[in-house]
């Protein structure tokens, strides 16, 4: 454990460790802490040396506490490198109560370690002013502890927010536009981070989605809200321009967005590469894709390119028609694709499954 503490100290710079106010006495150098032979030559240096020893002991106590609560050495080391202030926190008064609270609410030790390592600020927030009220608020809105746990697992950082101020107004805005409580709860559980938006901007986005003709009674309304929330107007305009370059009209782009809002959340490069593959490699019309924007929802490298290859092979052998079950071929689950598309043609095309798997590996590199 001492060797782990020593490695952590040597990896950190002094300014990064003491920039958050968890140490009572800022130190000039962390490397100094690991030096056992420093000569004390004045009352000031003696005081500093005493503080060094206290901090060193505190850091060792923090590491021991985390290790006793299921954190691996690699997790502790990574946590200390990314959030070194934690080494200065009081282990018994600051950290332990929060670990015990999360445990009492149903998180397992591995889950707590993963949660803290993912977003350390969650464990450094005030227990009584932030963490407990946030958990209680999420549970009240979602209606059960299990759903609250699911939401927090998706975004642990939500525990560090004042949710009545940050999330509450946005929920009320959605209700005012007629979005059902069940839909709001469902999306809060799945995408809690998306609700952390200023109420002014959030209302502007909701109004824009309503003007586009989305039905607030349907889940697609919220999908559109959070698709727009994820980008600036400038980013939206750039993506529209990419689709235009492929021959889509303004109305066709809007149609695609209404059918699947997530088609606008892709990067410009991803949109361009996907259009290029379907239009130039597969031979689809741009308008055909505009009416089937869900094709853009899948990974280009992991799904579209490998399955597109299989489609082209079967097409070249005359085993399928050009648009026979075309979209379904990309939508269906992996086991279904192998069973329904590849296996029936094993005799006509020996090694098709191996070629398909090789394409997945090649595309993922």
Beta strands, then each sheet from edge to edge (+ up, - down):
end
